[in-house]
Amino acid sequence: MMGGDYAPAEAVKGIKSLEAEGHQGLHLLLLGNEVEVSPLVKEAEINESLYTIVHCPEVIGYHDHPVKALKEKLHSSIAVGFGLLARQKADAFISAGNTGAMLVGSMFSLKQIEGLLRPTIATLIPRENNKAGLLLDVGINSDCKPEQLNQFAAIGAAYAGIILGVNDPKVGLLNIGEEEGKGNILAQNTFPLLKENPNIHFIGNVEGRDILEDKADVIVCDGFTGNVLLKLLESVYPITKRQGIEHPYFDRFHFEQYGGTPVLGVEKPVIIGHGVSGSEAFKNMILLAEKMIVTDFIGQLKARL
Amino acid sequence: MMGGDYAPAEAVKGIKSLEAEGHQGLHLLLLGNEVEVSPLVKEAEINESLYTIVHCPEVIGYHDHPVKALKEKLHSSIAVGFGLLARQKADAFISAGNTGAMLVGSMFSLKQIEGLLRPTIATLIPRENNKAGLLLDVGINSDCKPEQLNQFAAIGAAYAGIILGVNDPKVGLLNIGEEEGKGNILAQNTFPLLKENPNIHFIGNVEGRDILEDKADVIVCDGFTGNVLLKLLESVYPITKRQGIEHPYFDRFHFEQYGGTPVLGVEKPVIIGHGVSGSEAFKNMILLAEKMIVTDFIGQLKARL
């Protein structure tokens, strides 16, 4: 409840709008400072059966060092959240707080899926066909091995299929040429692995010009390239606003609307929100967490890896 | 004259508009099929003192294999052009033809600047402040060493200063975090070299969100990341056209208008044009080549490396 620039008010609004839409079957553990959170949820008249406030008096700020903060601030909502997940007291964890702490918590408090080399994070990409594409890794694996990219491809295909509802998602390898054999050493060595991976529908190399197009539903790359691309694409919406450009196409570059970024490859759903998350983003993150639970996304992912 | 989708007509138009603007002091060697080129330049009434047609009966097509074509089609305009450069019969070479053949010719027909590890290619980036930034490498060095990126930084700073007229150009390292020590192994190891390079004004790491901003005048990255970014940015203008968005900011993403891409680090100016180059692009490429000659860009670059 304490994560994000507009915490905890926007989180409460998100929960309220979920309730107002008649959404049922969830129980929310609201981790935060009870003194701040309690009056807000009461004021919003959220049904008490929907939530339990878990008092977390400490806060990990945006400038706190992730590893240090997680060790020292044991009563922060992020530390408590990962503790609940690890002890099976929660099924998923959402926060718009310190991204580094969320990543460190995911990697060190939770088990990785067996056989996985490294967890990954993905982003949705607005495409011209009005459907969202998936790009991964977007930043936690800045140097990758071909075997990692091959696993990211399987993770991305599972996510696109199960969570985004894409039938037989097309997987492309981000590269700087169309033909097999093109690219840097990583891409050259990843291509044959993807070609032989029975769990994905590999369509070959895709280039920078294909990212916003309909060519691939899932695009795999190293986390350095992916993070540069993500941050470039995130900069487009603010630019259009400053330039006075209003257009539905560019509205879809408003990345905050997508809710959050799931950490993929750990034993429980973890969703990291943008610092500027508003009520809509919080609502979408809760719905995404629920979908990952009810579809048993992680169980299905294990079966595919 | 035979390179590009609208060859040779648009090249002739570009030369004509240069002449019409009263531009003087150039002599153009027009490499192409005399039967096609001659009537066009005559029809355009271009002053005969401005040009010499060099008959090149063969053409390297877009689908020709660069190395093979350059070896076999000795009478193509690309092969003849590099021959003239190498024998000091021309001071610069421009073509909108087969990019691969232009790159292979640059690397194997011309000497590299002494001490340079690898030549590079750069692209202009449209920025919000209406000035163009420079991004390099954008595709001929897909796997890089820190020492190469350090040289690209010096090359980019020289180009921004001498050719683009930027005073004390700010050089940034493309990375996925702001602080020193962030990033992939390449970026981590490049940072200290840039910090100690006396020939550049290094401002530190820049991220994806800074590419379209005014943070750095020159952004250095490996050719894999750079090529993905270039092709993504090139895809923006066609998307805005399809979406019916008309705006001066996005008009600046019309990369063809920039003329061409110089190959930097070889002993003579070589400029590679887009396949879709129109007369404006041809004119701009000629002006760029002239500027590189009259400023002794290559001499100055040698002094800095």
HADDOCK unambig.tbl for C-alpha pairs under 7 A between the chains (distance, minus, plus):
assign (segid A and resid 142 and name CA) (segid B and resid 183 and name CA) 6.39 0.50 0.50
assign (segid A and resid 142 and name CA) (segid B and resid 184 and name CA) 4.90 0.50 0.50
assign (segid A and resid 143 and name CA) (segid B and resid 184 and name CA) 5.51 0.50 0.50
assign (segid A and resid 143 and name CA) (segid B and resid 185 and name CA) 6.96 0.50 0.50
assign (segid A and resid 176 and name CA) (segid B and resid 224 and name CA) 6.45 0.50 0.50
assign (segid A and resid 176 and name CA) (segid B and resid 227 and name CA) 6.29 0.50 0.50
assign (segid A and resid 176 and name CA) (segid B and resid 228 and name CA) 6.28 0.50 0.50
assign (segid A and resid 183 and name CA) (segid B and resid 142 and name CA) 6.39 0.50 0.50
assign (segid A and resid 184 and name CA) (segid B and resid 142 and name CA) 4.90 0.50 0.50
assign (segid A and resid 184 and name CA) (segid B and resid 143 and name CA) 5.51 0.50 0.50
assign (segid A and resid 184 and name CA) (segid B and resid 224 and name CA) 6.55 0.50 0.50
assign (segid A and resid 185 and name CA) (segid B and resid 143 and name CA) 6.97 0.50 0.50
assign (segid A and resid 207 and name CA) (segid B and resid 228 and name CA) 6.28 0.50 0.50
assign (segid A and resid 208 and name CA) (segid B and resid 228 and name CA) 4.26 0.50 0.50
assign (segid A and resid 208 and name CA) (segid B and resid 229 and name CA) 6.14 0.50 0.50
assign (segid A and resid 208 and name CA) (segid B and resid 231 and name CA) 4.61 0.50 0.50
assign (segid A and resid 208 and name CA) (segid B and resid 232 and name CA) 4.29 0.50 0.50
assign (segid A and resid 209 and name CA) (segid B and resid 231 and name CA) 4.79 0.50 0.50
assign (segid A and resid 209 and name CA) (segid B and resid 232 and name CA) 4.49 0.50 0.50
assign (segid A and resid 209 and name CA) (segid B and resid 234 and name CA) 6.93 0.50 0.50
assign (segid A and resid 209 and name CA) (segid B and resid 235 and name CA) 5.14 0.50 0.50
assign (segid A and resid 211 and name CA) (segid B and resid 232 and name CA) 6.86 0.50 0.50
assign (segid A and resid 224 and name CA) (segid B and resid 176 and name CA) 6.45 0.50 0.50
assign (segid A and resid 224 and name CA) (segid B and resid 184 and name CA) 6.56 0.50 0.50
assign (segid A and resid 225 and name CA) (segid B and resid 225 and name CA) 5.72 0.50 0.50
assign (segid A and resid 227 and name CA) (segid B and resid 176 and name CA) 6.28 0.50 0.50
assign (segid A and resid 228 and name CA) (segid B and resid 176 and name CA) 6.28 0.50 0.50
assign (segid A and resid 228 and name CA) (segid B and resid 207 and name CA) 6.28 0.50 0.50
assign (segid A and resid 228 and name CA) (segid B and resid 208 and name CA) 4.26 0.50 0.50
assign (segid A and resid 229 and name CA) (segid B and resid 208 and name CA) 6.14 0.50 0.50
assign (segid A and resid 231 and name CA) (segid B and resid 208 and name CA) 4.60 0.50 0.50
assign (segid A and resid 231 and name CA) (segid B and resid 209 and name CA) 4.78 0.50 0.50
assign (segid A and resid 232 and name CA) (segid B and resid 208 and name CA) 4.28 0.50 0.50
assign (segid A and resid 232 and name CA) (segid B and resid 209 and name CA) 4.49 0.50 0.50
assign (segid A and resid 232 and name CA) (segid B and resid 211 and name CA) 6.86 0.50 0.50
assign (segid A and resid 234 and name CA) (segid B and resid 209 and name CA) 6.93 0.50 0.50
assign (segid A and resid 235 and name CA) (segid B and resid 209 and name CA) 5.14 0.50 0.50
